[in-house]
Amino acid sequence: METTFFGRYEHTLDVKGRVVLPSRFRPPFQTEGGYLTPYLEGCLALWTREEFERQSDLRRQEAATGRAARNALRVWSSGCHFVEVDGQGRVAIPQRLRDFAALEGDILVTGAIDRVEIWNAESWNELMLPEEERLRTGELPAGAAPSES
């Protein structure tokens, strides 16, 4: 069964580098753990086992296209870390991944349909506040078509 993640949750990274995973995100990770990877725009992605395998297959196929794709695969896979949810619903984030995403203090845990993303709160705001304003004003991003209601 495919899992869909959505929503935005404000959390704080504890002194041991752990974050509480929102309860609605926990079920697929409590039974099989998950895979935490560096991701685009400087956040971390938390993948279910099933989605991680799918992403791995896609990246392996892309790696056959050239050096840049192979290097992207190397960065992604070498930064990957298997995680488990503890009894309090927390996930421990290794220091190298906390450094990659500049995680400390206030963070955001967001659903991104096929993955959970973990963001430095300031980085999220810098990137997303302009996008939220575009949505508020009805400005369409490049290439987006208006929906017909």
N, C-alpha and C positions, 0 to 999 in steps of 0.2 A: 504494500500500500504506500502510495506516495504521500509525503508529508508536505504541507504548505505552511510557511512561517510568515507572520505579518505582525505589525505593531512595533512600538518604540517604547523602551523602558529605561528609566534613569536608574543607575546603580553606582556604587562606589567600589573600587578595587580595594580589597583588604590588604593589610601589611604583608601577607604571605603571597600576594599576587593572585588571589582567587576572586571570582565574580559569581554572584548568585544568578543562576539561569532562571529566567521567568518560568513560572510553573507551567504555562501553556506550551513552552518550548521543550520541557524536560523529557516527556515520555519516550521518544525514539532514542534518546541518548542514555537513559537510565538502563535500558536493556542491552544495548550493544556498544555503548560509548560513542565517541565521535572523533572527527579529525579536524584539528585546528590548523589553519594555514595562513600565511601572509596573503593579503588580497589587494585588489586594486584601490587606488586613492589612499593607501596607507591604513586600511582597517584590517581586521582579522576576520576570516570566514570559518564558521563551524559547520561542518558537513556531517550528515548522517552517513553510515557505512555505505548504504546503497548509492547515495548521490556522490560520495567520494569516489567510489569505483567508476561511476559514469564519467565524472570529471577527469579521472585518471586516464580512462580510455580515450577521451577526446584529446587530451594533451599529448598522449603518446602518438596519436595519429597526426596531430599538428607538428610534432617534433620531426617527422619525416620530411617536412617541407623546407627545412634549412636551419642554419646555425642559430638565428635569433629565437626560433621556436624551441630548439633544443635547450638553449640557455634559460629560456622562460620556464621550461619544464624542470630544469635543474634547480632553479631558485625556488620554485613552488614546492617541489617534492623534498628538497633538503630542509626547508623551513617547516615541514609538516610535523605535527605532534599528535599522537593518540591521547585522548583525554577521557576521563570517566567523571560522572556526576557523583559527588559524595552524598552522604545521608542528609545533609542540609541543603542540597540542590546547588552546590558550588562546583565550579570548574576551575582547576589550577592552570594558570597561564605561565608558561616558561618565560624566563627573563628575556631571552633573545626575541621572542614574539612581542612581549610588552615593549621592548625597545623599538622594534619595527613600527608598531602602531602608536608609540608615545603614550602608552597607557599608564596613568597614575591618577589617583583621586577619582574625580567624577568621570564616569564613562556612560556610554549608551549601548544598549543591547537592542538590535533591531532585527525584525524579520525581513528577509529579502527573497521571499517566495521559496526558492530551493535551498536556502542556507540561512544561517543566523550570522549577522555581522556584529562585531564588537568594535566600537569607535571611541577614540578620545573625544570628549564632548566638544571641545573647542574646534577640533578638525571637522567634526560633523557640521557644526554651525557655520563655519566658513564655507563649506561646500554646499550645504543644503538650504540655508536661509535664502540665497538668491533664487534657488529653484522653487521654494515655497512661495516666494513673492510672485514669480512668473505664473504659478498655478492660481494664486489669489487674483491676479489681474487678468487671467485668461490668455496670457501670452503663450503661444505654443512653441515648444522646442523645435529646432530644425529637423525636418523630416517627419514630424508628427502630423497626422491628419486629424481633423476635428471629428468627433463622434457624432453620428446622426441620432437624435433622440426622437 
